[in-house]
Amino acid sequence: MKDTDNIPALMADIGTRAKAAAAQLATASAERKHAALIAAAEAVWKNRGDILKANVKDLDYGREKGLSDAMMDRLMLDEDRIQGMVDGLRSVAEQKDPVGDVIAEWAQPSGLKIRRVRTPLGVIGVIYESRPNVTADAGALCIKAGNAVILRGGSESFYSSRAIHACLQEGLRAANLTEDTIQLVPTRDRAAVSEMLKMTDSIDVIVPRGGKGLVGLVQREARVPVFAHLEGIVHIYVDRDADPEKALKVVLNAKTRRTGICGAAECLLIHQDIADTIGRGLIRALIDAGVEVRADEALQRIEGTTPAEAEDWGREYLDMIIAARTVPDMEAAIDHIRTYGSNHTDCILTEDVHAAAEFMDRLDSAILMHNASTQFADGGEFGMGAEIGIATGKMHARGPVGAEQLTSFKYLVTGDGTVRG
C-alpha cells in the first residue's frame, strides 16, 4: 500500500503483513536468518554512498529544525559509523540462534517430560528518534529472534532510515525471506505512531527509543505492551577511596566521549572528604575539556563552575553539561540516585570492593558499574552485537535488549499415554 493519506488503513495493512511474516519467520532455519543478515551487511557497505547522500538530506532537515549539536551528532553518519552498522549486523548474524533453545528441562513423577523452549515474541513495533543506526540494529535483532518488525523512525532520520531499510530488505530477498519481515512506516505523520500504539491485533510489544517526551507518550497511550527505554540520567559516585588516575579517565570518558548517547554521565557525586583533592581535579579537567559544570554550593568555590539550580538534579542534558555535588557518604549518594535517577546506569569509582558491592546491592538500576565508563552501557559492548534499546522497567526484558531478550518461551510437554489421576 502506497497511500500515506489514510493512516489507519496504511497501518492496518502493515500490521496484517507483519503478522503473516512473523508466522513464516518463526520457523525459518537459523541458516536462512544468518544468510539474510550477512547479505544485509554486504548491502549496507555496498550502498554506503547512497546512505551518506540520504543522511545529508536528514542533516539539512535537522539544522532547519534547530537540533542541538548532540542531537546532530546522533543523526550524523560517516563511513566509520556505517562500518559499525556492518559490524553489528555481522556480529548478530554469528551469534547463537536463540529460537528453539532449551532453557530448562525436567521430568515429573507423573511420567511427563517438560521442556521450556525459547520462542519468538511475534511482531515488534520500534518507535525511535534521530539515530538512523537503530534501523539496522532493530532489524537485525528481530530477524535473529524470529520476529517481524515495524519500524517508525524519527522525522529527522527519515531518508537515512529508508536507505538502510532498503539494504535490510535486500538481505531478506537474498535469503528467500519475505520483505514484510522488516517494514518501515513510510510517512513522517505522527498519526502513524498513535495507530501503532493501538494495534493489539498485530503488534505484540512496542519498544520506544528516544527522549522523555516520546517514551512518556508511548507509556500513557499504548494499549500494546511496552519495553520502556527511559532517559539515561546517569550518575557517577566518586568514593573517598577512588583511585585519582582511574577516576580522571573514567569521568572524562563517561561525559565527553559522546554526549548524546543514553550512557553519557549527567551527574557527578563526590565524597566530601576528597572534594578538595580528587574532586577539584575532576572538576577542573571537565571544565578544561569544555564541559559546563553546574555545581552545588560546596563545589562553587572551584573557578569556572556554574551554580546548580534545583532542576539540574535528575536532568538528562545530552550535551557538554554535567551537574556536580558533594555527598557526606555513600548513603547520601545512594539516596540522591534513588531520588533523581532513572534506573538506567549508575557507577561507583572506588578501590574499596566492599563499598562497590554495597553500592551494587542497594541500587536497582538496570546497569551498575564499578570503575568503568558508563559509555559501555550498550548492547554491542555487552557482546550482544547490537541492542534495540536499554529497558529500564522490570518486566520481561531489562538492560540492553538483544536477540535473546526479544524471545518468550513455551512449554513442550511429552507423555506416553500419560493421564492424570
C-alpha positions as CSV (number, residue, x, y, z in Angstrom):
1,M,0.0,0.0,0.0
2,K,1.5,3.3,-1.1
3,D,-1.3,5.7,0.1
4,T,0.0,7.6,3.1
5,D,-3.0,9.9,3.4
6,N,-5.2,7.2,5.0
7,I,-3.0,6.4,8.0
8,P,-5.3,3.9,9.8
9,A,-5.7,1.9,6.6
10,L,-1.9,2.1,5.9
11,M,-1.0,0.9,9.4
12,A,-3.6,-1.9,9.3
13,D,-2.1,-3.2,6.1
14,I,1.4,-3.0,7.5
15,G,0.2,-4.8,10.6
16,T,-1.5,-7.6,8.7
17,R,1.6,-8.2,6.5
18,A,3.9,-8.2,9.6
19,K,1.8,-10.8,11.4
20,A,1.9,-13.1,8.3
21,A,5.7,-12.5,8.0
22,A,6.1,-13.3,11.7
23,A,4.4,-16.7,11.3
24,Q,6.7,-17.6,8.4
25,L,9.9,-16.3,10.2
26,A,9.1,-18.2,13.4
27,T,10.0,-21.5,11.7
28,A,12.8,-20.2,9.4
29,S,16.1,-22.0,9.8
30,A,19.0,-20.4,11.6
31,E,20.9,-20.7,8.3
32,R,18.4,-18.6,6.4
33,K,18.4,-15.9,9.1
34,H,22.2,-15.9,9.1
35,A,22.2,-15.6,5.4
36,A,19.8,-12.6,5.5
37,L,21.9,-10.7,8.0
38,I,25.2,-11.3,6.1
39,A,23.6,-10.2,2.8
40,A,22.2,-7.2,4.6
41,A,25.6,-6.3,6.0
42,E,27.1,-6.6,2.5
43,A,24.3,-4.4,1.0
44,V,24.8,-1.7,3.6
45,W,28.5,-1.4,2.8
46,K,27.9,-1.7,-1.0
47,N,25.3,1.1,-0.8
48,R,27.1,3.3,1.7
49,G,27.3,6.2,-0.8
50,D,23.5,6.2,-1.1
51,I,23.2,6.1,2.7
52,L,25.5,9.0,3.1
53,K,23.7,11.1,0.5
54,A,20.4,10.4,2.3
55,N,22.0,11.4,5.5
56,V,23.0,14.8,4.1
57,K,19.3,15.4,3.4
58,D,18.5,14.5,7.0
59,L,21.2,16.7,8.4
60,D,19.9,19.6,6.4
61,Y,16.4,18.9,7.9
62,G,17.9,18.7,11.4
63,R,19.6,22.0,11.0
64,E,16.4,23.6,9.8
65,K,14.6,22.2,12.9
66,G,17.3,23.7,15.1
67,L,18.6,20.4,16.6
68,S,21.3,20.7,19.3
69,D,24.9,19.7,18.5
70,A,24.4,16.5,20.5
71,M,21.2,15.6,18.5
72,M,23.0,16.3,15.2
73,D,25.8,14.0,16.4
74,R,23.2,11.3,17.0
75,L,21.8,11.8,13.5
76,M,25.1,12.0,11.6
77,L,26.5,9.1,9.7
78,D,30.0,8.7,8.2
79,E,31.9,5.7,6.9
80,D,33.1,4.7,10.4
81,R,29.6,4.6,11.7
82,I,28.4,2.7,8.6
83,Q,31.2,0.3,9.2
84,G,29.9,0.0,12.8
85,M,26.4,-0.9,11.4
86,V,28.0,-3.5,9.2
87,D,30.0,-5.0,12.1
88,G,26.8,-5.1,14.2
89,L,24.9,-6.9,11.5
90,R,27.7,-9.5,11.2
91,S,28.1,-9.9,14.9
92,V,24.3,-10.6,15.4
93,A,24.5,-13.0,12.5
94,E,27.2,-15.0,14.1
95,Q,25.5,-15.3,17.5
96,K,23.8,-18.4,18.5
97,D,20.2,-18.5,17.3
98,P,18.0,-18.2,20.4
99,V,14.8,-19.7,18.9
100,G,14.3,-23.3,20.0
101,D,16.9,-23.0,22.7
102,V,16.0,-25.3,25.6
103,I,16.1,-23.1,28.7
104,A,15.3,-25.9,31.1
105,E,14.1,-29.5,31.1
106,W,12.9,-31.9,33.7
107,A,10.8,-35.0,34.4
108,Q,7.9,-35.2,36.7
109,P,6.9,-38.3,38.9
110,S,3.8,-38.5,36.7
111,G,5.9,-39.5,33.8
112,L,5.7,-36.2,32.0
113,K,8.9,-34.8,30.3
114,I,8.8,-31.0,30.3
115,R,11.0,-28.6,28.3
116,R,10.9,-24.8,28.4
117,V,11.9,-23.6,25.0
118,R,12.6,-20.1,23.6
119,T,10.1,-18.8,21.0
120,P,9.7,-15.5,19.1
121,L,7.6,-12.8,20.6
122,G,5.9,-12.2,17.2
123,V,5.7,-8.7,15.8
124,I,7.8,-5.9,17.4
125,G,7.0,-2.2,16.9
126,V,10.0,0.1,17.3
127,I,9.5,3.8,17.6
128,Y,12.7,5.8,17.6
129,E,14.2,9.2,17.2
130,S,17.2,10.6,15.4
131,R,19.6,7.7,15.4
132,P,19.3,6.0,11.9
133,N,21.6,3.1,13.0
134,V,18.6,1.9,15.1
135,T,17.1,0.8,11.8
136,A,19.9,-1.7,11.3
137,D,20.2,-2.8,15.0
138,A,16.5,-3.4,15.5
139,G,16.0,-5.1,12.1
140,A,19.0,-7.4,12.8
141,L,17.9,-8.4,16.3
142,C,14.3,-9.0,15.3
143,I,15.4,-11.3,12.4
144,K,17.7,-13.2,14.7
145,A,15.0,-13.7,17.3
146,G,12.4,-14.8,14.6
147,N,10.3,-11.7,14.9
148,A,8.8,-9.4,12.3
149,V,9.3,-5.7,13.0
150,I,7.5,-2.5,12.2
151,L,10.0,0.4,12.3
152,R,8.8,4.0,12.8
153,G,12.0,6.2,12.7
154,G,12.2,9.8,13.7
155,S,11.3,12.5,11.2
156,E,14.9,13.7,11.4
157,S,16.3,10.4,10.1
158,F,13.6,9.8,7.5
159,Y,15.9,9.5,4.4
160,S,18.8,7.7,6.2
161,S,16.4,5.1,7.7
162,R,14.8,4.4,4.2
163,A,18.3,3.9,2.7
164,I,19.3,1.5,5.4
165,H,15.9,-0.3,5.4
166,A,16.3,-0.9,1.6
167,C,19.6,-2.8,2.4
168,L,17.9,-4.9,5.1
169,Q,15.2,-5.9,2.6
170,E,17.9,-6.8,0.0
171,G,19.3,-9.2,2.6
172,L,15.8,-10.7,3.2
173,R,15.4,-11.3,-0.6
174,A,18.8,-12.9,-0.8
175,A,17.8,-15.4,1.8
176,N,14.4,-16.0,0.3
177,L,12.5,-14.5,3.3
178,T,9.6,-12.1,2.8
179,E,10.4,-8.4,2.8
180,D,7.4,-7.9,5.1
181,T,9.7,-9.2,7.9
182,I,11.1,-5.7,8.2
183,Q,8.7,-2.8,7.4
184,L,9.4,0.9,7.7
185,V,6.5,3.2,8.2
186,P,6.7,5.4,5.0
187,T,5.4,8.7,6.5
188,R,6.5,11.3,8.9
189,D,2.9,11.8,10.0
190,R,2.7,11.4,13.8
191,A,-0.7,9.8,13.5
192,A,1.2,6.6,12.5
193,V,2.6,6.4,16.0
194,S,-0.8,6.7,17.6
195,E,-2.1,3.9,15.3
196,M,0.9,1.7,16.3
197,L,0.1,2.1,19.9
198,K,-3.4,0.7,19.4
199,M,-2.5,-2.3,17.1
200,T,-3.2,-5.0,19.7
201,D,-4.3,-7.4,17.0
202,S,-0.9,-7.4,15.1
203,I,1.8,-5.9,17.4
204,D,3.0,-7.9,20.4
205,V,5.3,-5.4,22.0
206,I,6.3,-1.7,21.4
207,V,9.9,-0.5,22.1
208,P,10.2,3.3,22.3
209,R,13.7,4.6,21.9
210,G,14.0,8.3,22.4
211,G,13.6,11.2,24.7
212,K,11.3,11.7,27.7
213,G,8.5,13.1,25.6
214,L,8.3,10.1,23.2
215,V,8.6,7.5,26.0
216,G,6.1,9.3,28.1
217,L,3.6,9.4,25.2
218,V,4.0,5.7,24.5
219,Q,3.6,4.7,28.1
220,R,0.5,6.9,28.5
221,E,-1.3,5.9,25.3
222,A,-0.1,2.4,24.4
223,R,-2.6,-0.5,24.5
224,V,0.2,-2.8,23.3
225,P,2.8,-4.0,26.0
226,V,5.8,-1.7,26.2
227,F,9.6,-2.3,26.8
228,A,10.4,1.2,28.2
229,H,13.7,2.8,27.3
230,L,13.7,5.7,29.7
231,E,16.1,8.6,30.0
232,G,19.7,8.0,30.8
233,I,20.0,10.1,34.0
234,V,23.4,8.5,34.7
235,H,25.3,9.1,37.9
236,I,28.9,8.6,38.8
237,Y,29.7,8.5,42.6
238,V,33.4,9.1,43.3
239,D,34.0,7.4,46.7
240,R,36.7,8.6,49.1
241,D,38.7,5.5,48.2
242,A,38.7,6.2,44.5
243,D,41.9,6.0,42.5
244,P,42.7,9.5,41.2
245,E,44.0,8.3,37.8
246,K,41.2,5.9,37.2
247,A,38.6,8.4,38.2
248,L,40.0,11.0,35.8
249,K,40.0,8.6,32.9
250,V,36.5,7.2,33.6
251,V,34.8,10.5,34.3
252,L,36.2,12.3,31.3
253,N,35.3,9.4,29.0
254,A,31.8,8.9,30.5
255,K,30.9,12.6,30.0
256,T,32.8,13.7,26.8
257,R,33.2,10.6,24.5
258,R,29.7,11.1,23.1
259,T,27.4,13.4,25.0
260,G,24.3,12.5,23.0
261,I,24.0,8.8,24.0
262,C,22.0,7.4,26.9
263,G,25.1,6.1,28.7
264,A,26.7,9.6,29.0
265,A,27.2,10.7,32.6
266,E,24.9,13.5,33.6
267,C,25.6,13.9,37.4
268,L,28.8,13.6,39.4
269,L,28.6,12.8,43.1
270,I,31.8,13.4,45.0
271,H,32.5,12.3,48.6
272,Q,33.1,15.4,50.7
273,D,36.4,14.0,52.1
274,I,38.0,14.2,48.6
275,A,36.2,17.3,47.3
276,D,39.4,19.5,47.6
277,T,41.7,16.9,46.1
278,I,40.4,14.3,43.6
279,G,37.1,16.2,43.3
280,R,38.8,19.5,42.4
281,G,41.0,17.8,39.9
282,L,38.0,16.2,38.2
283,I,36.0,19.4,38.0
284,R,39.0,21.3,36.6
285,A,39.6,18.6,34.0
286,L,35.9,18.6,32.9
287,I,36.0,22.4,32.6
288,D,39.3,22.3,30.6
289,A,37.6,19.7,28.3
290,G,34.8,22.2,27.5
291,V,32.2,20.8,29.9
292,E,29.9,23.3,31.8
293,V,29.9,22.1,35.4
294,R,26.7,23.1,37.3
295,A,27.9,22.7,40.9
296,D,26.4,22.7,44.4
297,E,27.5,25.3,46.9
298,A,30.4,23.3,48.2
299,L,32.0,23.0,44.7
300,Q,31.2,26.5,43.5
301,R,34.5,27.7,45.0
302,I,36.2,26.0,42.1
303,E,36.8,28.6,39.5
304,G,34.9,28.1,36.3
305,T,31.8,26.3,37.7
306,T,28.2,27.5,37.3
307,P,25.8,27.4,40.3
308,A,23.4,24.5,40.0
309,E,19.7,25.1,40.1
310,A,17.1,22.7,41.6
311,E,16.1,21.4,38.1
312,D,19.7,20.3,37.4
313,W,19.3,17.3,39.6
314,G,17.7,14.5,37.7
315,R,18.2,16.1,34.3
316,E,19.4,14.4,31.1
317,Y,21.5,17.0,29.3
318,L,22.8,15.0,26.3
319,D,25.2,17.9,26.0
320,M,28.6,19.1,27.3
321,I,27.0,19.9,30.7
322,I,27.2,17.9,34.0
323,A,25.7,18.5,37.4
324,A,28.0,18.0,40.4
325,R,27.6,17.9,44.1
326,T,29.3,16.7,47.2
327,V,27.8,14.0,49.5
328,P,28.8,13.2,53.0
329,D,28.9,9.4,52.5
330,M,27.8,6.6,50.2
331,E,24.4,6.5,51.9
332,A,23.7,10.1,50.7
333,A,24.9,9.1,47.2
334,I,22.5,6.2,47.1
335,D,19.7,8.4,48.4
336,H,20.4,11.0,45.7
337,I,20.4,8.4,42.9
338,R,17.2,6.8,44.1
339,T,15.6,10.3,44.2
340,Y,16.8,11.6,40.9
341,G,18.0,8.6,38.8
342,S,16.1,6.8,36.0
343,N,17.2,3.2,36.8
344,H,19.3,3.2,33.7
345,T,23.0,3.2,34.5
346,D,24.9,4.3,37.6
347,C,28.6,3.9,38.6
348,I,30.9,3.9,41.6
349,L,34.6,4.7,41.4
350,T,36.4,3.2,44.4
351,E,39.2,0.8,45.3
352,D,37.1,-0.4,48.3
353,V,35.5,-3.7,47.0
354,H,33.1,-3.8,49.9
355,A,31.8,-0.3,49.1
356,A,31.4,-1.3,45.5
357,A,29.5,-4.4,46.4
358,E,27.2,-2.4,48.7
359,F,26.6,0.2,46.0
360,M,25.6,-2.5,43.5
361,D,23.5,-4.4,46.0
362,R,21.5,-1.5,47.2
363,L,20.7,0.3,43.9
364,D,18.3,-1.2,41.4
365,S,19.4,0.4,38.2
366,A,19.3,-1.8,35.1
367,I,23.1,-1.5,34.8
368,L,25.5,-0.8,37.7
369,M,29.2,-0.3,37.1
370,H,32.4,-0.3,39.2
371,N,35.5,1.6,37.9
372,A,34.3,1.6,34.3
373,S,32.9,4.3,32.0
374,T,29.1,4.4,31.7
375,Q,29.6,4.8,27.9
376,F,29.9,1.0,28.0
377,A,26.1,0.9,28.7
378,D,25.5,-0.6,25.2
379,G,24.3,-4.0,23.9
380,G,27.2,-4.1,21.4
381,E,29.7,-3.6,24.3
382,F,27.9,-6.3,26.3
383,G,28.6,-8.8,23.4
384,M,25.1,-8.7,22.1
385,G,26.2,-7.4,18.7
386,A,23.6,-4.6,18.9
387,E,20.7,-3.6,21.0
388,I,17.1,-2.5,20.3
389,G,17.3,-0.3,23.4
390,I,18.0,-0.4,27.2
391,A,14.9,-1.4,29.1
392,T,14.6,0.3,32.5
393,G,11.5,-1.5,33.6
394,K,11.4,-4.8,35.5
395,M,9.1,-6.9,33.4
396,H,10.5,-9.4,30.8
397,A,13.5,-7.5,29.5
398,R,15.9,-5.4,31.4
399,G,19.1,-3.6,30.5
400,P,20.4,-3.9,26.9
401,V,17.7,-5.7,24.8
402,G,19.4,-8.1,22.4
403,A,18.1,-11.0,20.4
404,E,17.6,-13.3,23.4
405,Q,15.5,-10.6,25.2
406,L,13.2,-10.5,22.1
407,T,12.0,-14.0,22.8
408,S,9.4,-15.5,25.0
409,F,9.1,-19.2,25.8
410,K,6.7,-22.1,25.7
411,Y,6.5,-25.4,27.5
412,L,6.8,-28.6,25.5
413,V,5.3,-31.5,27.4
414,T,5.7,-35.1,26.4
415,G,4.0,-38.2,27.8
416,D,3.4,-41.8,26.9
417,G,-0.4,-42.2,27.1
418,T,0.0,-40.4,30.5
419,V,-3.2,-39.5,32.3
420,R,-3.8,-37.5,35.5
421,G,-5.3,-39.4,38.4
